[in-house]
């Protein structure tokens, strides 16, 4: 007889909560696993390491002095997931990070993104249903807002997508909403990330993009340590104070802690679908980031201005009032701290986890 692992009642202080984390070896996943362990959760990670490294798990264990149960499996493999759930009947919550995440690659290889990101989610939901696990936190994205027409962005705004990556996030959100509508005991927190940067203060784990980075901060730090010659600033003629695009940058540790707040919301009882922006609520321009980086590290960052990239919004930042009110969650770390921590990680690991 299948054990009922989710009666939607709060756990006791002495109970050990067990969370399955898909994609837990990745950038955001590894930092979240670390914070889960610090909060005394039991953590099980499943990751096929297609765009991550097992070394991140080893280093999280080193930092926390705790062991992680790790499975090198593709989340799309439902038989493997079924075996994991069956082997760990204490799992009572899931955090779902697994998925491809490069916007440019999604435009070049849309089928690969739809097949992987949506397929893994369907496989995961099927296994959760089979093993009666009813709580999940989903790693969504601010890309579901499409091209912003007004800021700050609030959770009740309409969604759209400018690329296949963003569309997979939008479709997966809709899948979760439909599932929760059909099953009133199914609870899901949709976390719409803004721009995660930074690294753990130890310098042992951080972002390890393959090839030329797509995002600003890893590009800045690779220039700072001499791995790249200069930074390309895409567009300096936007209608912003300094002409460069404005984004909402959030420290990856603050982002990780947002998942713990979302877990507490799910553990508190029946909540259905809840959606939260996870950002700082503050916009910083590309030049703000460069200047903050130089001030925090004392290292110069050569840059040139380049033409705008198609589809880039001039301004995009979050309203964070809902998360503050309902989760009692606020991102605490400053832009300079984000820059310093990201630089320390890159300086200590110029080749990422390859070393």
N, C-alpha and C positions, 0 to 999 in steps of 0.2 A: 504493500500500500504506500502510495506516494505521500511523503511527509508534507504537511501544510506549513510552508516556511514564511508565510506572510499573512499574519492576522491583522495587519494595519494597526497595531497598538504599540505605544512607545516602548522601547527597550529599557531595561533596568540599568542603573549605573554600573553594575558589576558584570553585565553581559558583554561578551566579545562579539562585536559586529563583524561580519565577513563580507567583503566587497570583491566582486570580480571586475577587473579592469581590463578592457580590451584596448590594445595599442598602448599598453602601459610602459613600453620601453622608449616611446617617443619623447619629444621635447616637453610638451605639456603633461603627457602621461606620467613621465618619470618624476617630475616635480610634484604631481598630485599623489603618486604612490608614496613619496617621501613624507608628505604632510599627513597622509592617512596613517602611516606607521607611527609618526610622532604623536598622533591622536589615539594610538592604541587600537586601531582597526587591524583585523587580520586581512591580508591582501593576497589575492590570487591574480596573476597577470597572464594574459594570453596575447601573444604577439608573434607574427611570423617573420619579423625583422626585415621586411622588404624595404623599409625606408627608416630603419632605426638600428640600434646596436645593443646587443646583450650587455655590453660594458656599462651602459647606463644603469642597468639593474644591479650589476656587481657593485657599482659605486654608491647607489642608494643603500645597499646593504652595509657598505663600509661606513657611510655617514651615520646611519641609524643604529648600527650594530644589531640589526634584526634580519631575519631570513624572509625571503619572498618565495612563495610557491609560483614557479614560472613554467609555462607551457609554450613551446615553440610550435604554434599551430596557426593556421589560417582561420579567421573567424567565419569565413564562408563555409567551412567544413562543419556541417551540422552534426555529423556523427562524432567528431572530435569534441565539439561543445557539449553534446549530450553526455559524453563520458566524463567531462570535467565537472558538469553540474552533478552527475550521479556520484562522483567521487568526493564531492564536497557539498553534502546536503545542507550545510549550515549557511551557504550563500543566501543572503537576504537582500542584496542590492547589487546593481551593475552600474558602472560608469563606462560609457561607450565612446572611446577615442578613435578606434581603428578606422582608417580610411586614407585615401590619397588626398593631398592637400595643396597642390601647386596650381594656381589659377591658369598660368600660361600653358602648362602641360595638359590641363583639362580641355583647353580650346583645341589643342593639337590632337588629343586622344580622348574624345568625348565618350566613346563606347566603353573604354577601359574604366573611366570614372563612374559611369552609371552602373556598369556590371559589378565593380568592386564595392563602391560606397553603399549602394542600395542593396546589393546582394548580401553583403555581410550583415547588414541591419536586419533583413528579413530572416536570415539564418539564426541570428541572435534572438530575435523575438520568438521564433518557433521553439527554440530550446528553452527559453524562459517560460513560455506557456506550458510546455511539456513538464517542466519541473516546478511549476507553481511559484515562480519568482516574479513579483509584480511591481518592483520599484526600479527605475532606471534614470540616470542623469545622462543626457545626451550632449555631446560636444558639437554645438551648432556654431553659427558665425554671423557677424554683422553683414556679411555678403547677402543674406536673405532680404535685406532692405533694398537691394538694387542700387540705383543711382539716387542718392538722397536729394530730396527737393527742399528739405528744411532740417535744421538741427537745433537742439539735440534730438536724436532718434529715440522714440518711445516704443515700448513693446506692443502697443495697440496699432501702430502704423501698418499699412498694407505691405505685403511682401512681394518681391519679384526677384529676378536673377539676371545678371549680366553675362554669366559664363556657366559652363557645365558644372564646375566645382560648386558654385553658389546654388545652382539648381538642384544638385544632389542634396544639399543641406535643407533646402526648402521642401523637397519631396519627402525626405525622411521625417521632417517635422510633421508634415501632413499625415504620414503613415502612423506616427505615434498618436496624433490627435484622434485619428479614426479608431485606432485600437482602444484608446481610453474611452471613447464614446461608446464602443460596443461592450466594453468590460469596465464596469464602474469600480472594480477593485484594482485596476491598473493605474499606476501613478508614474508620471514622468516630469522631470524638470528639464526644460529646454534652455540651455545656457548659450546666449549669443555673445561670443567673444568679439572684442574689438582688436587691438593690435598688441599681442603679447611680445614682450622683450625681456631682457635681463637673464639672470641665472642664479642658481643657489649661491649664497655668499661664500661657501667653501671653495668655489671654483672647480668643483669636481664634476658637476653635471651642468649641461647647458644645451643650447641649440647647435645642431650639427648638420647644416644643410649640405646636400650633395651638389657638387659643382658650384657654379656661380649663383650666389644667393638671389632670391626674388624679393626679399623683404629688406627694409632699410637698415635696421640695426646690425644684423650679421654682415652686411656689406660695409658699414662704417667700421666695425671692429676688424674685419679682414684687411681693410686699408690701413688701419692704425698699426697693425702688427706686421705690415709689409707683405701680406699675401696677395694683395691687389694694389695696383698702382694708384688709383684714384676712385672717388665716388662720383657716380652720375646722379645729378639731381634733376629729376624729370619734371620740367616746367618751372619757370620763375615768373610767369605772367598771369597767375591765377588772381582772382579778386580776393586776396587775403592780405594781411598787413605787410608781409615781406615778399609776396608773390609766389611762395611755395605752398604746396598742398598741406592741409591740416588733418591730423589723425588723432585718435584717442589711444595713447600708448599705456599699457598696463604691465606691471612687473609680473613675470610668470609665477612667482611665489604667491602674490596676491590672487592671481587667477586660480592657482591650485587651491587656495583657501576658500575661494568661492564655491568650489565643488563640495567641500566639507559642509558649508552652510546649506547648500542645496540638499545634501544627504539628510541633514537634520530636519529639513522641511518634510522630506518624504517619510522619514521615520516617525514624524509627529502624528501621522494619521492619514486618512483618506484626503487627498488633495487633487486628484485627477491630473490635469495638465497645467503646469505653471511655467511661465516664460520669464526669463530675466536677462537683461543686458548685464554683461560683466565688463566693466571698463572703469575709468576714473571720473568720467563726466567732464573732462577737461581736454581741450584740443591743443595740440602742439604742432607747429609747422616743421618742415624738414630742417630749416635753418635753426629753429629752436633746439632740435635734437643734436645737430652738429655742435652748436655752441655749448649746450649742456654737457656733451661728451668731452669737449676740450677742457671745460672748466673742471669736470669731475676727475679727469685722468691726467691732464697736463700734456696730452699727446695731440699733435696737429692732425687734421684730416684733409688732405688735398681733395678738391672736388671741382667739377665743371658742371655747367648747366647744359641740359640736353632737352630735346623736344618733349612735350607732354606724351604720356602713354595713353593710347586709346582706352576709354572706359574709366579712367581715374577721376574720382570725384574731387572737386576743389576742397570741400570740407566734409568731414565725417566724424562725429563724436556722439557719445551716448548720453542719454538720460539715465541716471543710476538711482533715482529716487525709489523705484519699486523694490529693488534689491535691498536698499537701505531700510525701507519700511518693513518688508515682509521677511527678510532673512537676517536683518540686523547686520548687514554686510557692507563694508566700505573698504576700498583699496587704499592702502596706507603709504606705499613707497613712492618716493619722488622720482622725477625724470632723471635727475643726476644719479640717484641710486641705481636706477635701471641701467644707465650708461656704464657706471663703474662696475657693476656686477657682471654685465655682459663682456666688458673688456677684460676683466680678470679671468673669466672662463676662457676667452679666446687666447689670451696671452699664455695661460697655463696649458692650453690644448690647441696649438696652432693648426694641427691637422685633425681636430675633432677627436673622436673616439678611436681613430686609427692607431694612435700611439699607445 
